[in-house]
Amino acid sequence: MTAVTVQKAVELIGTGPTIQDAVTEALDRARLTLDGITAFEVADVTGVVDGASVEYRVELRVWFTLLERMHG
C-alpha cells in the first residue's frame, strides 16, 4: 500500500531589517506550532522607510504535512 500525504498551506507575514530576516522570522515562528514544514513561497515583499531605517514586510505561503493521529 502506498503512503498518502496531505499538505496544507498557511499564509504568514514576517518583518525584519532585510528580506532574509523577515522570511526567517516568519519560518521560525511557524516552526513553534507547525510540524512538518516542507516548503514556502514568497508571495509579496513590501517595506516601510522611516528616515534612514528600512523594515521589510514579506508575505509567505508555507506548506506543511498534516500528521496522521491515531485515535483510540
All heavy atoms as TSV, in Angstrom:
chain	resi	resn	atom	element	x	y	z
A	1	MET	N	N	0.844	-1.180	0.000
A	1	MET	CA	C	0.000	0.000	0.000
A	1	MET	C	C	0.893	1.249	0.000
A	1	MET	O	O	1.830	1.347	0.773
A	1	MET	CB	C	-0.916	-0.020	1.216
A	1	MET	CG	C	-1.821	1.164	1.310
A	1	MET	SD	S	-2.845	1.018	2.783
A	1	MET	CE	C	-4.354	1.608	2.121
A	2	THR	N	N	0.599	2.197	-0.852
A	2	THR	CA	C	1.371	3.425	-0.973
A	2	THR	C	C	0.931	4.431	0.096
A	2	THR	O	O	-0.255	4.624	0.318
A	2	THR	CB	C	1.169	4.052	-2.363
A	2	THR	OG1	O	1.523	3.090	-3.343
A	2	THR	CG2	C	1.998	5.286	-2.520
A	3	ALA	N	N	1.901	5.040	0.743
A	3	ALA	CA	C	1.593	6.057	1.738
A	3	ALA	C	C	1.049	7.304	1.043
A	3	ALA	O	O	1.556	7.712	0.002
A	3	ALA	CB	C	2.828	6.413	2.537
A	4	VAL	N	N	0.032	7.884	1.619
A	4	VAL	CA	C	-0.580	9.096	1.084
A	4	VAL	C	C	-0.334	10.216	2.082
A	4	VAL	O	O	-0.518	10.042	3.278
A	4	VAL	CB	C	-2.099	8.888	0.869
A	4	VAL	CG1	C	-2.752	10.165	0.394
A	4	VAL	CG2	C	-2.356	7.753	-0.107
A	5	THR	N	N	0.110	11.353	1.593
A	5	THR	CA	C	0.289	12.505	2.467
A	5	THR	C	C	-0.636	13.629	2.020
A	5	THR	O	O	-1.010	13.716	0.854
A	5	THR	CB	C	1.736	13.023	2.459
A	5	THR	OG1	O	2.068	13.433	1.135
A	5	THR	CG2	C	2.705	11.962	2.912
A	6	VAL	N	N	-0.991	14.437	2.966
A	6	VAL	CA	C	-1.819	15.604	2.697
A	6	VAL	C	C	-1.056	16.825	3.167
A	6	VAL	O	O	-0.512	16.845	4.275
A	6	VAL	CB	C	-3.183	15.506	3.427
A	6	VAL	CG1	C	-3.994	16.773	3.232
A	6	VAL	CG2	C	-3.953	14.288	2.952
A	7	GLN	N	N	-0.979	17.829	2.312
A	7	GLN	CA	C	-0.294	19.076	2.645
A	7	GLN	C	C	-1.333	20.176	2.859
A	7	GLN	O	O	-2.393	20.165	2.234
A	7	GLN	CB	C	0.618	19.488	1.499
A	7	GLN	CG	C	1.754	18.528	1.221
A	7	GLN	CD	C	3.018	18.992	1.880
A	7	GLN	OE1	O	3.463	20.099	1.661
A	7	GLN	NE2	N	3.607	18.143	2.693
A	8	LYS	N	N	-1.002	21.096	3.715
A	8	LYS	CA	C	-1.830	22.272	3.947
A	8	LYS	C	C	-0.929	23.489	3.829
A	8	LYS	O	O	0.254	23.421	4.149
A	8	LYS	CB	C	-2.467	22.218	5.333
A	8	LYS	CG	C	-3.341	23.434	5.620
A	8	LYS	CD	C	-4.069	23.305	6.923
A	8	LYS	CE	C	-4.854	24.586	7.149
A	8	LYS	NZ	N	-6.225	24.342	7.473
A	9	ALA	N	N	-1.475	24.602	3.372
A	9	ALA	CA	C	-0.724	25.850	3.280
A	9	ALA	C	C	-1.365	26.895	4.184
A	9	ALA	O	O	-2.582	26.946	4.316
A	9	ALA	CB	C	-0.685	26.356	1.849
A	10	VAL	N	N	-0.517	27.698	4.815
A	10	VAL	CA	C	-0.981	28.843	5.592
A	10	VAL	C	C	-0.237	30.067	5.099
A	10	VAL	O	O	0.868	29.965	4.566
A	10	VAL	CB	C	-0.763	28.656	7.112
A	10	VAL	CG1	C	-1.614	27.534	7.651
A	10	VAL	CG2	C	0.689	28.433	7.447
A	11	GLU	N	N	-0.853	31.217	5.257
A	11	GLU	CA	C	-0.202	32.461	4.854
A	11	GLU	C	C	0.285	33.188	6.091
A	11	GLU	O	O	-0.426	33.290	7.090
A	11	GLU	CB	C	-1.180	33.312	4.047
A	11	GLU	CG	C	-1.507	32.646	2.727
A	11	GLU	CD	C	-2.387	33.481	1.821
A	11	GLU	OE1	O	-2.667	34.645	2.156
A	11	GLU	OE2	O	-2.791	32.950	0.776
A	12	LEU	N	N	1.529	33.658	6.024
A	12	LEU	CA	C	2.166	34.334	7.147
A	12	LEU	C	C	2.803	35.628	6.671
A	12	LEU	O	O	3.102	35.781	5.485
A	12	LEU	CB	C	3.275	33.449	7.733
A	12	LEU	CG	C	2.894	32.043	8.165
A	12	LEU	CD1	C	4.136	31.260	8.529
A	12	LEU	CD2	C	1.939	32.094	9.339
A	13	ILE	N	N	3.041	36.529	7.596
A	13	ILE	CA	C	3.761	37.772	7.303
A	13	ILE	C	C	4.905	37.887	8.305
A	13	ILE	O	O	4.696	37.761	9.514
A	13	ILE	CB	C	2.839	39.000	7.410
A	13	ILE	CG1	C	1.750	38.916	6.356
A	13	ILE	CG2	C	3.646	40.294	7.282
A	13	ILE	CD1	C	0.688	39.983	6.486
A	14	GLY	N	N	6.113	38.084	7.784
A	14	GLY	CA	C	7.277	38.307	8.629
A	14	GLY	C	C	7.837	39.688	8.343
A	14	GLY	O	O	7.726	40.195	7.229
A	15	THR	N	N	8.442	40.297	9.362
A	15	THR	CA	C	9.062	41.606	9.184
A	15	THR	C	C	10.488	41.551	9.687
A	15	THR	O	O	10.835	40.745	10.553
A	15	THR	CB	C	8.297	42.717	9.931
A	15	THR	OG1	O	8.276	42.411	11.326
A	15	THR	CG2	C	6.882	42.862	9.417
A	16	GLY	N	N	11.340	42.414	9.125
A	16	GLY	CA	C	12.721	42.473	9.559
A	16	GLY	C	C	13.506	43.508	8.796
A	16	GLY	O	O	13.006	44.094	7.826
A	17	PRO	N	N	14.754	43.724	9.198
A	17	PRO	CA	C	15.591	44.729	8.549
A	17	PRO	C	C	16.084	44.309	7.159
A	17	PRO	O	O	16.554	45.150	6.399
A	17	PRO	CB	C	16.762	44.916	9.518
A	17	PRO	CG	C	16.811	43.645	10.297
A	17	PRO	CD	C	15.390	43.146	10.370
A	18	THR	N	N	15.987	43.002	6.841
A	18	THR	CA	C	16.306	42.510	5.497
A	18	THR	C	C	15.203	41.544	5.075
A	18	THR	O	O	14.445	41.046	5.922
A	18	THR	CB	C	17.657	41.754	5.450
A	18	THR	OG1	O	17.534	40.531	6.195
A	18	THR	CG2	C	18.802	42.603	5.995
A	19	ILE	N	N	15.136	41.253	3.788
A	19	ILE	CA	C	14.147	40.294	3.306
A	19	ILE	C	C	14.418	38.928	3.930
A	19	ILE	O	O	13.497	38.242	4.391
A	19	ILE	CB	C	14.168	40.229	1.762
A	19	ILE	CG1	C	13.673	41.561	1.189
A	19	ILE	CG2	C	13.317	39.067	1.247
A	19	ILE	CD1	C	13.855	41.709	-0.308
A	20	GLN	N	N	15.677	38.527	3.969
A	20	GLN	CA	C	16.019	37.230	4.558
A	20	GLN	C	C	15.620	37.163	6.030
A	20	GLN	O	O	15.088	36.152	6.491
A	20	GLN	CB	C	17.507	36.954	4.412
A	20	GLN	CG	C	17.891	35.579	4.940
A	20	GLN	CD	C	19.342	35.230	4.653
A	20	GLN	OE1	O	19.982	35.859	3.830
A	20	GLN	NE2	N	19.849	34.229	5.332
A	21	ASP	N	N	15.855	38.226	6.772
A	21	ASP	CA	C	15.454	38.253	8.182
A	21	ASP	C	C	13.937	38.126	8.329
A	21	ASP	O	O	13.454	37.440	9.235
A	21	ASP	CB	C	15.914	39.541	8.862
A	21	ASP	CG	C	17.413	39.566	9.130
A	21	ASP	OD1	O	18.046	38.494	9.119
A	21	ASP	OD2	O	17.945	40.670	9.341
A	22	ALA	N	N	13.188	38.786	7.457
A	22	ALA	CA	C	11.729	38.718	7.516
A	22	ALA	C	C	11.233	37.302	7.228
A	22	ALA	O	O	10.341	36.797	7.909
A	22	ALA	CB	C	11.120	39.717	6.535
A	23	VAL	N	N	11.819	36.646	6.225
A	23	VAL	CA	C	11.448	35.264	5.905
A	23	VAL	C	C	11.809	34.340	7.069
A	23	VAL	O	O	10.999	33.519	7.499
A	23	VAL	CB	C	12.145	34.796	4.603
A	23	VAL	CG1	C	11.969	33.293	4.401
A	23	VAL	CG2	C	11.602	35.560	3.407
A	24	THR	N	N	13.016	34.495	7.594
A	24	THR	CA	C	13.473	33.651	8.699
A	24	THR	C	C	12.589	33.826	9.924
A	24	THR	O	O	12.237	32.852	10.596
A	24	THR	CB	C	14.945	33.962	9.042
A	24	THR	OG1	O	15.738	33.691	7.878
A	24	THR	CG2	C	15.441	33.123	10.197
A	25	GLU	N	N	12.211	35.055	10.222
A	25	GLU	CA	C	11.326	35.324	11.366
A	25	GLU	C	C	10.001	34.588	11.208
A	25	GLU	O	O	9.513	33.945	12.140
A	25	GLU	CB	C	11.096	36.822	11.529
A	25	GLU	CG	C	10.125	37.200	12.629
A	25	GLU	CD	C	10.608	36.856	14.035
A	25	GLU	OE1	O	11.817	36.663	14.249
A	25	GLU	OE2	O	9.744	36.767	14.931
A	26	ALA	N	N	9.395	34.680	10.036
A	26	ALA	CA	C	8.115	34.015	9.798
A	26	ALA	C	C	8.259	32.496	9.917
A	26	ALA	O	O	7.429	31.831	10.556
A	26	ALA	CB	C	7.565	34.393	8.423
A	27	LEU	N	N	9.311	31.923	9.330
A	27	LEU	CA	C	9.510	30.473	9.396
A	27	LEU	C	C	9.824	30.011	10.820
A	27	LEU	O	O	9.314	28.974	11.267
A	27	LEU	CB	C	10.619	30.042	8.440
A	27	LEU	CG	C	10.283	30.135	6.956
A	27	LEU	CD1	C	11.519	29.832	6.116
A	27	LEU	CD2	C	9.138	29.206	6.592
A	28	ASP	N	N	10.646	30.772	11.542
A	28	ASP	CA	C	10.971	30.401	12.924
A	28	ASP	C	C	9.716	30.394	13.796
A	28	ASP	O	O	9.516	29.493	14.610
A	28	ASP	CB	C	12.009	31.352	13.516
A	28	ASP	CG	C	13.410	31.103	12.990
A	28	ASP	OD1	O	13.637	30.067	12.315
A	28	ASP	OD2	O	14.280	31.964	13.232
A	29	ARG	N	N	8.878	31.391	13.625
A	29	ARG	CA	C	7.629	31.441	14.395
A	29	ARG	C	C	6.709	30.292	14.011
A	29	ARG	O	O	6.069	29.685	14.860
A	29	ARG	CB	C	6.898	32.761	14.171
A	29	ARG	CG	C	7.579	33.963	14.750
A	29	ARG	CD	C	7.430	33.978	16.289
A	29	ARG	NE	N	7.947	35.195	16.838
A	29	ARG	CZ	C	7.210	36.269	17.111
A	29	ARG	NH1	N	5.930	36.283	16.864
A	29	ARG	NH2	N	7.784	37.333	17.632
A	30	ALA	N	N	6.624	29.981	12.719
A	30	ALA	CA	C	5.773	28.884	12.262
A	30	ALA	C	C	6.234	27.555	12.849
A	30	ALA	O	O	5.410	26.718	13.232
A	30	ALA	CB	C	5.769	28.822	10.735
A	31	ARG	N	N	7.545	27.359	12.943
A	31	ARG	CA	C	8.090	26.107	13.489
A	31	ARG	C	C	7.707	25.882	14.951
A	31	ARG	O	O	7.748	24.755	15.441
A	31	ARG	CB	C	9.606	26.078	13.353
A	31	ARG	CG	C	10.076	25.849	11.949
A	31	ARG	CD	C	11.608	25.721	11.918
A	31	ARG	NE	N	12.089	25.667	10.561
A	31	ARG	CZ	C	12.726	26.653	9.940
A	31	ARG	NH1	N	12.968	27.799	10.569
A	31	ARG	NH2	N	13.128	26.529	8.701
A	32	LEU	N	N	7.353	26.946	15.669
A	32	LEU	CA	C	6.939	26.797	17.067
A	32	LEU	C	C	5.630	26.037	17.198
A	32	LEU	O	O	5.376	25.396	18.214
A	32	LEU	CB	C	6.811	28.171	17.730
A	32	LEU	CG	C	8.103	28.974	17.894
A	32	LEU	CD1	C	7.794	30.356	18.450
A	32	LEU	CD2	C	9.096	28.226	18.773
A	33	THR	N	N	4.771	26.107	16.177
A	33	THR	CA	C	3.458	25.474	16.276
A	33	THR	C	C	3.152	24.491	15.151
A	33	THR	O	O	2.203	23.720	15.272
A	33	THR	CB	C	2.332	26.535	16.303
A	33	THR	OG1	O	2.428	27.345	15.132
A	33	THR	CG2	C	2.425	27.402	17.539
A	34	LEU	N	N	3.920	24.507	14.075
A	34	LEU	CA	C	3.661	23.609	12.950
A	34	LEU	C	C	4.784	22.592	12.807
A	34	LEU	O	O	5.955	22.971	12.757
A	34	LEU	CB	C	3.552	24.402	11.636
A	34	LEU	CG	C	2.441	25.424	11.527
A	34	LEU	CD1	C	2.569	26.186	10.213
A	34	LEU	CD2	C	1.080	24.758	11.637
A	35	ASP	N	N	4.418	21.328	12.742
A	35	ASP	CA	C	5.390	20.273	12.456
A	35	ASP	C	C	5.342	19.964	10.965
A	35	ASP	O	O	4.316	20.126	10.320
A	35	ASP	CB	C	5.062	18.995	13.234
A	35	ASP	CG	C	5.301	19.141	14.722
A	35	ASP	OD1	O	6.224	19.888	15.094
A	35	ASP	OD2	O	4.567	18.508	15.500
A	36	GLY	N	N	6.441	19.512	10.431
A	36	GLY	CA	C	6.449	19.015	9.063
A	36	GLY	C	C	6.423	20.078	7.984
A	36	GLY	O	O	5.886	19.835	6.895
A	37	ILE	N	N	7.003	21.259	8.237
A	37	ILE	CA	C	7.067	22.286	7.193
A	37	ILE	C	C	7.954	21.767	6.071
A	37	ILE	O	O	9.056	21.290	6.306
A	37	ILE	CB	C	7.607	23.616	7.751
A	37	ILE	CG1	C	6.607	24.198	8.750
A	37	ILE	CG2	C	7.880	24.614	6.617
A	37	ILE	CD1	C	7.106	25.445	9.463
A	38	THR	N	N	7.434	21.848	4.841
A	38	THR	CA	C	8.154	21.279	3.700
A	38	THR	C	C	8.576	22.306	2.664
A	38	THR	O	O	9.507	22.054	1.894
A	38	THR	CB	C	7.290	20.229	2.985
A	38	THR	OG1	O	6.073	20.844	2.539
A	38	THR	CG2	C	6.972	19.054	3.902
A	39	ALA	N	N	7.899	23.446	2.604
A	39	ALA	CA	C	8.213	24.420	1.552
A	39	ALA	C	C	7.613	25.774	1.905
A	39	ALA	O	O	6.744	25.880	2.772
A	39	ALA	CB	C	7.659	23.949	0.212
A	40	PHE	N	N	8.100	26.809	1.213
A	40	PHE	CA	C	7.486	28.128	1.338
A	40	PHE	C	C	7.617	28.851	0.008
A	40	PHE	O	O	8.453	28.519	-0.821
A	40	PHE	CB	C	8.104	28.955	2.477
A	40	PHE	CG	C	9.490	29.462	2.206
A	40	PHE	CD1	C	9.681	30.721	1.650
A	40	PHE	CD2	C	10.601	28.699	2.508
A	40	PHE	CE1	C	10.959	31.206	1.409
A	40	PHE	CE2	C	11.880	29.172	2.277
A	40	PHE	CZ	C	12.064	30.424	1.723
A	41	GLU	N	N	6.773	29.855	-0.158
A	41	GLU	CA	C	6.790	30.698	-1.349
A	41	GLU	C	C	6.627	32.140	-0.897
A	41	GLU	O	O	5.764	32.442	-0.065
A	41	GLU	CB	C	5.630	30.323	-2.267
A	41	GLU	CG	C	5.444	31.233	-3.444
A	41	GLU	CD	C	4.195	30.862	-4.238
A	41	GLU	OE1	O	3.085	30.830	-3.646
A	41	GLU	OE2	O	4.329	30.607	-5.428
A	42	VAL	N	N	7.464	33.026	-1.395
A	42	VAL	CA	C	7.315	34.447	-1.099
A	42	VAL	C	C	6.274	35.006	-2.061
A	42	VAL	O	O	6.454	34.980	-3.274
A	42	VAL	CB	C	8.661	35.194	-1.240
A	42	VAL	CG1	C	8.455	36.685	-1.070
A	42	VAL	CG2	C	9.673	34.665	-0.239
A	43	ALA	N	N	5.164	35.471	-1.503
A	43	ALA	CA	C	4.071	35.983	-2.315
A	43	ALA	C	C	4.217	37.467	-2.610
A	43	ALA	O	O	3.833	37.932	-3.680
A	43	ALA	CB	C	2.737	35.718	-1.623
A	44	ASP	N	N	4.786	38.218	-1.642
A	44	ASP	CA	C	4.890	39.661	-1.828
A	44	ASP	C	C	5.955	40.209	-0.884
A	44	ASP	O	O	6.158	39.683	0.208
A	44	ASP	CB	C	3.545	40.331	-1.534
A	44	ASP	CG	C	3.479	41.769	-2.013
A	44	ASP	OD1	O	4.181	42.117	-2.983
A	44	ASP	OD2	O	2.713	42.559	-1.422
A	45	VAL	N	N	6.633	41.248	-1.326
A	45	VAL	CA	C	7.614	41.947	-0.491
A	45	VAL	C	C	7.281	43.426	-0.544
A	45	VAL	O	O	7.185	44.012	-1.626
A	45	VAL	CB	C	9.064	41.729	-0.989
A	45	VAL	CG1	C	10.042	42.533	-0.133
A	45	VAL	CG2	C	9.431	40.261	-0.994
A	46	THR	N	N	7.069	44.016	0.615
A	46	THR	CA	C	6.857	45.452	0.717
A	46	THR	C	C	7.742	45.953	1.852
A	46	THR	O	O	8.386	45.166	2.534
A	46	THR	CB	C	5.370	45.794	1.007
A	46	THR	OG1	O	4.953	45.139	2.210
A	46	THR	CG2	C	4.479	45.358	-0.153
A	47	GLY	N	N	7.755	47.248	2.070
A	47	GLY	CA	C	8.594	47.780	3.123
A	47	GLY	C	C	8.144	49.153	3.574
A	47	GLY	O	O	7.339	49.807	2.921
A	48	VAL	N	N	8.705	49.553	4.706
A	48	VAL	CA	C	8.433	50.852	5.289
A	48	VAL	C	C	9.768	51.555	5.485
A	48	VAL	O	O	10.720	50.959	5.994
A	48	VAL	CB	C	7.704	50.714	6.640
A	48	VAL	CG1	C	7.508	52.071	7.289
A	48	VAL	CG2	C	6.376	49.999	6.468
A	49	VAL	N	N	9.847	52.804	5.072
A	49	VAL	CA	C	11.052	53.605	5.255
A	49	VAL	C	C	10.761	54.640	6.333
A	49	VAL	O	O	9.777	55.367	6.260
A	49	VAL	CB	C	11.455	54.303	3.934
A	49	VAL	CG1	C	12.667	55.186	4.163
A	49	VAL	CG2	C	11.702	53.282	2.842
A	50	ASP	N	N	11.625	54.676	7.341
A	50	ASP	CA	C	11.497	55.650	8.423
A	50	ASP	C	C	12.851	56.318	8.582
A	50	ASP	O	O	13.732	55.811	9.270
A	50	ASP	CB	C	11.068	54.953	9.708
A	50	ASP	CG	C	10.832	55.938	10.849
A	50	ASP	OD1	O	10.763	57.167	10.587
A	50	ASP	OD2	O	10.726	55.486	11.996
A	51	GLY	N	N	13.025	57.429	7.886
A	51	GLY	CA	C	14.322	58.105	7.904
A	51	GLY	C	C	15.367	57.229	7.227
A	51	GLY	O	O	15.220	56.849	6.080
A	52	ALA	N	N	16.399	56.857	7.984
A	52	ALA	CA	C	17.467	56.025	7.428
A	52	ALA	C	C	17.202	54.527	7.595
A	52	ALA	O	O	17.919	53.708	7.054
A	52	ALA	CB	C	18.794	56.377	8.090
A	53	SER	N	N	16.155	54.161	8.339
A	53	SER	CA	C	15.900	52.734	8.566
A	53	SER	C	C	14.825	52.205	7.619
A	53	SER	O	O	13.932	52.919	7.190
A	53	SER	CB	C	15.497	52.475	10.019
A	53	SER	OG	O	14.213	52.990	10.272
A	54	VAL	N	N	14.967	50.933	7.308
A	54	VAL	CA	C	14.029	50.244	6.420
A	54	VAL	C	C	13.574	48.970	7.113
A	54	VAL	O	O	14.372	48.255	7.710
A	54	VAL	CB	C	14.707	49.876	5.078
A	54	VAL	CG1	C	13.801	49.028	4.219
A	54	VAL	CG2	C	15.139	51.129	4.334
A	55	GLU	N	N	12.281	48.705	7.065
A	55	GLU	CA	C	11.747	47.439	7.564
A	55	GLU	C	C	11.004	46.761	6.421
A	55	GLU	O	O	10.132	47.364	5.802
A	55	GLU	CB	C	10.803	47.642	8.743
A	55	GLU	CG	C	10.255	46.317	9.267
A	55	GLU	CD	C	9.390	46.485	10.490
A	55	GLU	OE1	O	8.220	46.842	10.318
A	55	GLU	OE2	O	9.900	46.252	11.601
A	56	TYR	N	N	11.381	45.521	6.138
A	56	TYR	CA	C	10.736	44.751	5.074
A	56	TYR	C	C	9.571	43.962	5.637
A	56	TYR	O	O	9.628	43.465	6.762
A	56	TYR	CB	C	11.741	43.791	4.421
A	56	TYR	CG	C	12.791	44.513	3.626
A	56	TYR	CD1	C	13.992	44.890	4.208
A	56	TYR	CD2	C	12.567	44.837	2.299
A	56	TYR	CE1	C	14.954	45.572	3.481
A	56	TYR	CE2	C	13.525	45.522	1.562
A	56	TYR	CZ	C	14.717	45.877	2.166
A	56	TYR	OH	O	15.657	46.550	1.444
A	57	ARG	N	N	8.527	43.843	4.828
A	57	ARG	CA	C	7.335	43.048	5.169
A	57	ARG	C	C	7.193	42.006	4.072
A	57	ARG	O	O	7.001	42.346	2.904
A	57	ARG	CB	C	6.114	43.962	5.219
A	57	ARG	CG	C	4.838	43.272	5.593
A	57	ARG	CD	C	3.713	44.323	5.634
A	57	ARG	NE	N	2.467	43.756	6.051
A	57	ARG	CZ	C	1.537	43.277	5.229
A	57	ARG	NH1	N	1.736	43.306	3.926
A	57	ARG	NH2	N	0.422	42.775	5.693
A	58	VAL	N	N	7.317	40.743	4.447
A	58	VAL	CA	C	7.300	39.651	3.472
A	58	VAL	C	C	6.088	38.761	3.745
A	58	VAL	O	O	5.910	38.281	4.864
A	58	VAL	CB	C	8.597	38.820	3.552
A	58	VAL	CG1	C	8.559	37.671	2.564
A	58	VAL	CG2	C	9.805	39.703	3.287
A	59	GLU	N	N	5.261	38.589	2.727
A	59	GLU	CA	C	4.120	37.675	2.829
A	59	GLU	C	C	4.541	36.325	2.267
A	59	GLU	O	O	5.030	36.236	1.141
A	59	GLU	CB	C	2.927	38.213	2.049
A	59	GLU	CG	C	2.383	39.506	2.630
A	59	GLU	CD	C	1.197	40.051	1.851
A	59	GLU	OE1	O	0.400	39.239	1.331
A	59	GLU	OE2	O	1.088	41.287	1.755
A	60	LEU	N	N	4.361	35.276	3.084
A	60	LEU	CA	C	4.765	33.925	2.708
A	60	LEU	C	C	3.571	32.990	2.684
A	60	LEU	O	O	2.638	33.150	3.473
A	60	LEU	CB	C	5.730	33.324	3.743
A	60	LEU	CG	C	7.020	34.008	4.059
A	60	LEU	CD1	C	7.697	33.278	5.199
A	60	LEU	CD2	C	7.907	34.008	2.855
A	61	ARG	N	N	3.639	32.006	1.830
A	61	ARG	CA	C	2.754	30.853	1.899
A	61	ARG	C	C	3.646	29.700	2.326
A	61	ARG	O	O	4.677	29.457	1.701
A	61	ARG	CB	C	2.088	30.563	0.558
A	61	ARG	CG	C	1.126	29.397	0.632
A	61	ARG	CD	C	0.326	29.237	-0.635
A	61	ARG	NE	N	-0.586	30.370	-0.758
A	61	ARG	CZ	C	-0.702	31.115	-1.857
A	61	ARG	NH1	N	0.012	30.868	-2.926
A	61	ARG	NH2	N	-1.543	32.122	-1.901
A	62	VAL	N	N	3.286	29.029	3.406
A	62	VAL	CA	C	4.089	27.954	3.978
A	62	VAL	C	C	3.288	26.658	3.928
A	62	VAL	O	O	2.145	26.622	4.365
A	62	VAL	CB	C	4.476	28.282	5.444
A	62	VAL	CG1	C	5.235	27.142	6.089
A	62	VAL	CG2	C	5.280	29.576	5.505
A	63	TRP	N	N	3.919	25.599	3.380
A	63	TRP	CA	C	3.276	24.296	3.304
A	63	TRP	C	C	3.826	23.376	4.381
A	63	TRP	O	O	5.020	23.394	4.683
A	63	TRP	CB	C	3.524	23.636	1.945
A	63	TRP	CG	C	2.683	24.193	0.858
A	63	TRP	CD1	C	1.452	23.758	0.462
A	63	TRP	CD2	C	2.993	25.293	0.006
A	63	TRP	NE1	N	0.989	24.521	-0.579
A	63	TRP	CE2	C	1.921	25.473	-0.886
A	63	TRP	CE3	C	4.093	26.146	-0.088
A	63	TRP	CZ2	C	1.915	26.465	-1.854
A	63	TRP	CZ3	C	4.078	27.138	-1.045
A	63	TRP	CH2	C	2.993	27.291	-1.913
A	64	PHE	N	N	2.929	22.556	4.943
A	64	PHE	CA	C	3.346	21.544	5.905
A	64	PHE	C	C	2.497	20.299	5.711
A	64	PHE	O	O	1.397	20.357	5.165
A	64	PHE	CB	C	3.265	22.073	7.344
A	64	PHE	CG	C	1.878	22.473	7.781
A	64	PHE	CD1	C	1.101	21.609	8.521
A	64	PHE	CD2	C	1.372	23.725	7.457
A	64	PHE	CE1	C	-0.180	21.984	8.928
A	64	PHE	CE2	C	0.109	24.115	7.860
A	64	PHE	CZ	C	-0.675	23.235	8.591
A	65	THR	N	N	3.051	19.165	6.132
A	65	THR	CA	C	2.358	17.888	6.009
A	65	THR	C	C	1.465	17.684	7.223
A	65	THR	O	O	1.906	17.841	8.362
A	65	THR	CB	C	3.369	16.736	5.917
A	65	THR	OG1	O	4.208	16.966	4.773
A	65	THR	CG2	C	2.675	15.396	5.760
A	66	LEU	N	N	0.212	17.345	6.961
A	66	LEU	CA	C	-0.700	17.025	8.051
A	66	LEU	C	C	-0.325	15.664	8.605
A	66	LEU	O	O	-0.153	14.699	7.857
A	66	LEU	CB	C	-2.145	17.012	7.564
A	66	LEU	CG	C	-2.688	18.366	7.094
A	66	LEU	CD1	C	-4.105	18.204	6.558
A	66	LEU	CD2	C	-2.665	19.388	8.205
A	67	LEU	N	N	-0.156	15.601	9.908
A	67	LEU	CA	C	0.247	14.361	10.554
A	67	LEU	C	C	-0.969	13.505	10.848
A	67	LEU	O	O	-2.020	14.005	11.244
A	67	LEU	CB	C	0.992	14.658	11.861
A	67	LEU	CG	C	2.235	15.529	11.732
A	67	LEU	CD1	C	2.806	15.827	13.108
A	67	LEU	CD2	C	3.267	14.839	10.861
A	68	GLU	N	N	-0.814	12.212	10.660
A	68	GLU	CA	C	-1.904	11.291	10.974
A	68	GLU	C	C	-1.847	10.971	12.455
A	68	GLU	O	O	-0.810	10.585	12.978
A	68	GLU	CB	C	-1.745	10.010	10.162
A	68	GLU	CG	C	-2.905	9.064	10.346
A	68	GLU	CD	C	-2.807	7.854	9.431
A	68	GLU	OE1	O	-2.359	8.018	8.283
A	68	GLU	OE2	O	-3.176	6.770	9.885
A	69	ARG	N	N	-2.948	11.170	13.121
A	69	ARG	CA	C	-3.021	10.897	14.550
A	69	ARG	C	C	-3.935	9.681	14.755
A	69	ARG	O	O	-5.002	9.604	14.172
A	69	ARG	CB	C	-3.617	12.076	15.320
A	69	ARG	CG	C	-2.880	13.381	15.076
A	69	ARG	CD	C	-1.907	13.620	16.193
A	69	ARG	NE	N	-1.441	14.997	16.127
A	69	ARG	CZ	C	-0.164	15.321	16.078
A	69	ARG	NH1	N	0.738	14.404	16.092
A	69	ARG	NH2	N	0.203	16.567	16.032
A	70	MET	N	N	-3.481	8.780	15.567
A	70	MET	CA	C	-4.287	7.595	15.880
A	70	MET	C	C	-5.216	7.952	17.041
A	70	MET	O	O	-4.779	8.499	18.050
A	70	MET	CB	C	-3.387	6.421	16.269
A	70	MET	CG	C	-2.447	5.978	15.161
A	70	MET	SD	S	-3.289	5.493	13.635
A	70	MET	CE	C	-4.056	3.996	14.157
A	71	HIS	N	N	-6.496	7.677	16.878
A	71	HIS	CA	C	-7.478	7.918	17.945
A	71	HIS	C	C	-7.821	6.577	18.572
A	71	HIS	O	O	-7.931	5.572	17.884
A	71	HIS	CB	C	-8.733	8.572	17.365
A	71	HIS	CG	C	-8.468	9.897	16.741
A	71	HIS	ND1	N	-8.273	11.028	17.488
A	71	HIS	CD2	C	-8.325	10.280	15.432
A	71	HIS	CE1	C	-8.037	12.057	16.655
A	71	HIS	NE2	N	-8.069	11.618	15.422
A	72	GLY	N	N	-8.025	6.589	19.848
A	72	GLY	CA	C	-8.384	5.306	20.441
A	72	GLY	C	C	-8.502	5.328	21.904
A	72	GLY	O	O	-8.442	6.109	22.692
